[in-house]
Amino acid sequence: MKHCVSHRWWLRLPAILVLLAVGLGHADITNAQSPDYRLGPGDKIRVDVFGRSDLSGVYTIRNSGSLSLPIAGEINAANLTLKQLEMDIEKQYSELMKTESGPEQAINANIEIVQYRPFYIMGDVNRPGNYEYQPRLTVLRAIALAGGYASSGPDARVKETQARESMNVLKSNYIAAIAREARLIAELGDLDKITFPQGLLKMKDDPFVAEILDTEQRLFTVRRELLAQQVKIVNRRKQQFGVEDETLAAQATTVARKRKEIDEMLVGAQKLSSQGLLPKFNLASFVIMQADIEKESRELVVAQSRAKRGVSEMEQQVLILRGERAREVASDLEKVRLQIDETLVRIRAEADRLAILQVKTVAGPDSAKEKKMPKIRITRETDSGTESFDATNNTAVLPGDIVLVPYQEGEAFLSLPDRGQY
């Protein structure tokens, strides 16, 4: 079979004219309709077989890189130019249609792209993702399709202001948290005073920091005095029980002495009564006296036991008060330390966001201090494999390209007070 390019040259005339016009204005831009364009998965093409409408149609190249054509079945299209695919289709159909006795049938196929596969844009754009390819697409136009730079635009200064306000709130929360941490550590250790971090003390001329330190110091004093007052009340009750115990002990000593005397008198009375020298009614009075003193002695023992138990209970109450305060303080300390850790994570994240926004707003396009823009990268599938290269605003974007627009990061300085040994 003979192939002749001239019999299809008129079909390519519009594309040739467009290429010539484009080349005059933008010599560095590659058009996707050029003869060197390589087909890939996602490209939608129209195949026209001359005189055979049954073999013509619109097809999309599959992820596998193949097309499913009538009669011919699967045919590879990935990484082929339009001309190469035309030749393969013509060859395939010619082989299928030749007869043993007849001559080889001439098949003429023409292919044009109906819809290009999408390109992808990522990074510092408002709407990253995949987009339908447009002829004569450049990096600058691709960024415009994706909504422009995410870290620039008319609302960039608003975003930076919001980020700074958020940062200030987080820093204030951090300062308040480490001051509270110092106060709780002093309470947990039952110390006489708070040892604030040196980083905070260096900032005490700041009204906000001074107020935080003063608040924590006053709270420390109030809580310390409240606990001391509670312990004092309990100790006073303990002292009262102690005095009562001592009084009852003295009374018990007196009662024991009286009991001994009555016991001795009762023994003598019993002797006299056995000799008939003492009336029985007099002996009975001694027995009654002994019973009364025995009862008084038992009552004193019970009362003294109650007083001793009161002393012990007050001692336990002091331990309970101190233990409850210690558990409360330990729990609060654990919470505030978790809060500090979370706040630090949020501060670092906010600093990263501010560093991105800062460049776009502080240094405008006409500023001499504007930092050098990071290079945009394009990743493209070629004959030799995947290639990645630097691009400019005027670099052509082809179907299937991945455009990475890196963030232009500035600097966000963190001036956080040190927590010291904590």
TORKOL-508485 format. One record per residue (C-alpha): x, y, z. Coordinates in steps of 0.001 Angstrom, whole numbers, padded with zeros to 6 digits, always signed. Example, Ala and Ser with C-alpha at 12.3 -4.5 7.8 and 13.67 -1.06 7.14 Angstrom:
% TORKOL-508485
+012300-004500+007800 +013670-001060+007140 
% end
This chain:
% TORKOL-508485
+000000+000000+000000 +001249+003455-000840 +000847+006373+001483 +000820+009903+000187 +000766+012946+002463 -000425+015266-000301 -003890+013707-000558 -004723+015022+002934 -002850+018314+003012 -006009+020393+002590 -007490+018819+005713 -004601+020190+007748 -004631+023695+006219 -006554+025393+009091 -004144+024023+011670 -001147+025089+009552 -002493+028633+009273 -003079+028782+013015 +000449+027561+013690 +001894+030221+011397 -000143+032959+013048 +000819+031779+016520 +004469+031479+015620 +004601+035106+014566 +003342+036382+017915 +004693+033796+020364 +007593+031876+018934 +008244+030079+022256 +004788+028542+022608 +004183+024982+021372 +000722+024261+020003 -000873+020950+020974 -002175+020575+017426 +001362+020374+016057 +002377+017225+014136 +004603+016263+017063 +001753+016129+019584 +001561+012717+021257 -001817+011249+022034 -002560+009925+025496 -005331+008514+027703 -008266+010897+027883 -007853+012400+024407 -011071+012217+022394 -010538+011882+018637 -012667+011641+015506 -011682+008945+013044 -012972+009474+009480 -012426+006587+007074 -013073+007824+003508 -016177+006193+002050 -016787+004062+005133 -019164+005747+007566 -019519+002425+009381 -015835+002589+010332 -015880+006251+011296 -016729+007702+014692 -015589+009518+017823 -013475+007581+020329 -011761+008279+023635 -008350+006829+024313 -008622+004565+027325 -006378+004519+030376 -004674+001528+028828 -003756+003738+025836 -005851+001819+023318 -008892+002447+021127 -011667+000003+020325 -012466+000354+016608 -015174-001384+014578 -013959-004644+013052 -010319-003812+013850 -010848-004119+017602 -008169-002887+020004 -005444-000665+018594 -002789+001206+020508 -002918+005021+020326 -000923+006221+023326 +002247+008156+022634 +001541+008238+018876 +001227+011317+016708 -001934+011836+014694 -000090+010819+011524 +001291+007655+013094 -002152+006615+014318 -003664+007339+010894 -001088+005085+009287 -001695+002300+011812 -005464+002460+011300 -005073+002453+007506 -002742-000522+007691 -005035-002417+010059 -008131-001943+007919 -006217-002658+004675 -005011-005988+006080 -008524-006915+007176 -010139-006006+003841 -007765-007492+001292 -008937-010622-000526 -006973-013584-001800 -007794-012895-005435 -008466-009203-005454 -006062-006278-005107 -005340-004621-001805 -007996-002016-001014 -006764+001523-000421 -007938+002912+002920 -007715+006611+003653 -008193+007670+007274 -008159+011135+008771 -007940+011835+012506 -008562+015048+014367 -008731+015828+018057 -012217+016572+019319 -011242+017153+022951 -007848+017089+024572 -007176+015208+027789 -007132+017493+030844 -004107+019113+032364 -003503+019360+036122 -002458+022307+038240 -001424+022126+041886 +000048+024298+044622 -000433+028026+045160 -003695+028404+043236 -007217+028995+044505 -008766+025975+042790 -006219+023205+042217 -007336+020212+040184 -007762+019028+036610 -008998+021327+033822 -010044+020894+030238 -007231+021788+027925 -007568+024888+025789 -005496+025512+022638 -002526+027832+023076 -002575+027327+026833 +000319+028833+028787 +001311+028632+032435 -000096+032115+033087 -003430+031213+031518 -003504+027914+033439 -003059+029802+036723 -005878+032131+035692 -008160+029149+034994 -007388+027869+038498 -008515+031156+040073 -005113+032806+040332 -002570+032607+043117 -004096+031481+046401 -001776+033713+048406 -002398+036858+046382 -005267+038847+045042 -007421+041647+046441 -008166+039779+049684 -004553+038870+050430 -004084+041731+052911 -007336+040793+054628 -006133+037205+054925 -002804+038371+056320 -004541+040614+058856 -006737+037735+059941 -003702+035474+060241 -001885+038060+062363 -004918+038499+064619 -005166+034739+065018 -001438+034587+065789 -001760+037315+068440 -004643+035480+070105 -002667+032233+070149 +000407+033979+071584 -001755+035573+074296 -003207+032166+075130 +000308+030719+075288 +001529+033445+077675 -001505+033001+079937 -001060+029230+079892 +002619+029185+080896 +001903+031706+083680 -000848+029428+084941 +001493+026449+084636 +004024+028198+086902 +001329+028967+089483 +000061+025362+089508 +003591+024022+089917 +004036+026257+092973 +000708+025070+094407 +001510+021416+093784 +004857+021788+095550 +003244+023748+098436 +005760+026519+097813 +005675+029976+099376 +005840+031811+096038 +005547+031340+092280 +008704+031051+090192 +007642+032486+086830 +009768+031691+083735 +012450+034284+083019 +010970+034799+079574 +007770+036086+081177 +009566+038221+083740 +011461+039954+080931 +008099+040933+079438 +006567+042255+082671 +006655+045833+081354 +004043+044781+078819 +000645+045684+080350 -000950+042441+079188 +001847+040290+080621 +001917+042343+083833 -001817+041789+084269 -001437+038040+083680 +001369+037781+086263 -000564+039846+088793 -003724+037771+088299 -001876+034478+088786 -000049+035847+091849 -003294+037036+093453 -005010+033726+092635 -002067+031851+094151 -002319+033913+097350 -006092+033527+097647 -006025+029768+097061 -003111+029339+099447 -004878+031370+102166 -008147+029514+101586 -006464+026148+102076 -004611+027440+105129 -007893+028704+106585 -009595+025360+106007 -006684+023531+107618 -006729+026010+110505 -010420+025348+111185 -009853+021613+111191 -006798+021946+113450 -008846+024061+115860 -011390+021268+116095 -008545+018821+116596 -007210+020983+119424 -010650+021074+121046 -010880+017295+120945 -007362+017142+122385 -008270+019428+125298 -011416+017397+125903 -009339+014221+125935 -006922+015688+128494 -009806+016856+130714 -011459+013457+130556 -008148+011780+131338 -007782+013915+134481 -011350+013109+135500 -010686+009423+134913 -007677+009601+137216 -009787+011188+139962 -012569+008637+139504 -010056+005774+139610 -008685+007092+142903 -012201+007402+144376 -013040+003939+143152 -009999+002530+144906 -010977+004261+148133 -014552+002959+147908 -013290-000550+147170 -011115-000427+150301 -013997+000944+152397 -016276-001787+151055 -013784-004498+152043 -013552-003083+155608 -017334-002771+155847 -017760-006380+154753 -015409-007508+157570 -017277-005484+160163 -020607-006756+158878 -019415-010385+159093 -018478-009758+162757 -021872-008208+163402 -020329-004853+164124 -021936-003053+161122 -025572-003052+160138 -026422-004530+156765 -028080-001347+155516 -024770+000476+155975 -023016-002191+153911 -025569-001734+151126 -024756+001979+150899 -021130+001098+150218 -022215-001290+147434 -024329+001456+145845 -021394+003877+145981 -019200+001280+144236 -021774+000812+141429 -022075+004569+140891 -018351+005061+140630 -018127+002109+138238 -020767+003689+135990 -018997+007063+136012 -015726+005350+135147 -017276+003608+132112 -018846+006868+130901 -015462+008597+131128 -013846+005804+129114 -016480+006191+126352 -016164+010000+126318 -012376+009837+126225 -012515+007326+123358 -014820+009709+121450 -012411+012607+121992 -009449+010562+120793 -011443+009534+117698 -012232+013189+117062 -008513+014046+117132 -007794+011252+114655 -010645+012315+112350 -009425+015910+112269 -005935+014730+111374 -007429+012696+108508 -009523+015694+107447 -006358+017783+107057 -004839+015049+104907 -008037+014883+102836 -008055+018644+102296 -004444+018648+101160 -004945+015514+099045 -008003+016908+097258 -006185+020145+096543 -003168+018210+095230 -005359+016086+092920 -007174+019178+091669 -003933+021016+090998 -002333+017979+089313 -005372+017602+087032 -005332+021311+086145 -001601+021143+085501 -002003+018239+083098 -004764+020104+081250 -002803+023329+080945 +000242+021465+079639 -001898+019804+076972 -003281+023235+076142 +000256+024615+075807 +001266+021798+073455 -001844+022264+071301 -001342+026031+071232 +002268+025627+070093 +001156+023356+067245 -001461+025898+066158 +001043+028748+066434 +003517+026953+064156 +000754+026209+061631 -000409+029834+061722 +003186+031000+061316 +003534+028862+058187 +000327+030325+056778 +001418+033848+057652 +004810+033271+056032 +003038+032498+052756 +000643+035436+052943 +003276+037884+054111 +005252+037824+050871 +002249+038659+048718 +001194+041668+050752 +004352+043170+052217 +006298+043146+048976 +004195+044236+046026 +005071+043576+042388 +006878+046913+042113 +008771+046613+045378 +012530+046404+045220 +012411+044161+048267 +010218+041555+046579 +011675+038113+046968 +012497+036028+043950 +009526+033969+042861 +010055+030208+043125 +010210+028379+039821 +007095+026777+038426 +007605+023147+037439 +005897+021151+034696 +005837+017355+034639 +005207+015873+031204 +005097+012429+029623 +007418+012217+026626 +008864+009523+024350 +011729+009022+026746 +009502+008877+029855 +008407+011367+032468 +010253+014689+032428 +010105+017606+034855 +011407+021071+033957 +011235+024696+035051 +008664+026895+033375 +007867+030585+032964 +004556+032348+032554 +004796+031947+028759 +005752+028274+028735 +003219+026187+026818 +001057+023764+028780 +000109+020579+026920 -002687+018114+027611 -001779+015759+030425 +000796+018161+031898 +001030+018580+035652 +001757+022201+036577 +003124+022751+040077 +002927+026332+041328 +005014+026409+044541 +004194+028723+047390 +006404+031745+047816 +007237+031636+051474 +008327+034608+053517 +009382+034738+057139 +007202+034884+060218 +009285+035418+063337 +008030+033882+066565 +008866+035742+069768 +007508+033361+072368 +008740+033493+075969 +010661+030433+077102 +008899+028112+079558 +012188+027535+081341 +012611+024186+083094 +008993+023210+082648 
% end
